[in-house]
Amino acid sequence: MIRFALGCLFWVQASIAVASAPEAPEFNDSDTRGWVVMVTQPGCSFCVRLEREVLQPLRASNLYVSQVRFTEVDIGIDGLITDFNGQPIRASEFASRYGAYGTPTLLFLTPDGNAFAEAKFGVPDTIDFFAYEIEETIKSYSH
C-alpha cells in the first residue's frame, strides 16, 4: 500500500513538472504577455529551490497564464538565445543588460524587453513571503 501511495505521489509530481515546464527563451514574438525570467546556472542550489518551491507551482496553477510567460536564461552554459529584436545574443550578455550577474535573479520584462518591476536577487530563507512578492509583482503587470 505504501509503495502504491509513493508511486502515485511520484506520478503526480512528475506530471506537474512536465505540465509546468518553462518556455524557451525566444523573446521576439508578437505575444503581448510579459516575461518572468529566471537567470540561472548549473549547480545553483538556490535556483533549484526557487524553481521547485515558487516558479513551478505558479506555472502549474495557470493563474497568470494570460499575463506572463516563464522562462530561464542559463548564464553558465552561455548559449545563444533570441533577443527581443530577433537577433541572437549570448545568455550572459542578455542577463548583464538587466544587472543579473548572480543567480538566481528574477527579471520581470514586458514583451519589448523593458522591466515592468525591479529584479529580485537571490532566495531569502522565508520563501513563502518571497513567493507572495513574486505573485504581487506579476499581478501588477497589465498589458
CORNORGI-V695875 format. One record per residue. RES is the residue in three letters. SS is DSSP state (@ for helix, = for strand, . for the rest). Layout:
res = [RES:RES]
ss = [SS:SS]
This chain:
res = [MET:ILE:ARG:PHE:ALA:LEU:GLY:CYS:LEU:PHE:TRP:VAL:GLN:ALA:SER:ILE:ALA:VAL:ALA:SER:ALA:PRO:GLU:ALA:PRO:GLU:PHE:ASN:ASP:SER:ASP:THR:ARG:GLY:TRP:VAL:VAL:MET:VAL:THR:GLN:PRO:GLY:CYS:SER:PHE:CYS:VAL:ARG:LEU:GLU:ARG:GLU:VAL:LEU:GLN:PRO:LEU:ARG:ALA:SER:ASN:LEU:TYR:VAL:SER:GLN:VAL:ARG:PHE:THR:GLU:VAL:ASP:ILE:GLY:ILE:ASP:GLY:LEU:ILE:THR:ASP:PHE:ASN:GLY:GLN:PRO:ILE:ARG:ALA:SER:GLU:PHE:ALA:SER:ARG:TYR:GLY:ALA:TYR:GLY:THR:PRO:THR:LEU:LEU:PHE:LEU:THR:PRO:ASP:GLY:ASN:ALA:PHE:ALA:GLU:ALA:LYS:PHE:GLY:VAL:PRO:ASP:THR:ILE:ASP:PHE:PHE:ALA:TYR:GLU:ILE:GLU:GLU:THR:ILE:LYS:SER:TYR:SER:HIS]
ss = [.:@:@:@:@:@:@:@:@:@:@:@:@:@:@:@:@:@:@:.:.:.:=:.:.:=:.:.:.:.:.:.:.:=:=:=:=:=:=:=:.:.:.:.:@:@:@:@:@:@:@:@:@:@:@:@:@:@:@:@:@:.:.:.:.:.:.:=:=:=:=:=:=:=:.:.:.:.:.:=:=:=:.:.:.:.:.:=:=:=:@:@:@:@:@:@:@:.:.:.:.:.:.:.:=:=:=:=:=:.:.:.:.:.:=:=:=:=:=:=:=:.:.:.:.:.:@:@:@:@:@:@:@:@:@:@:@:@:@:@:.:.:.]
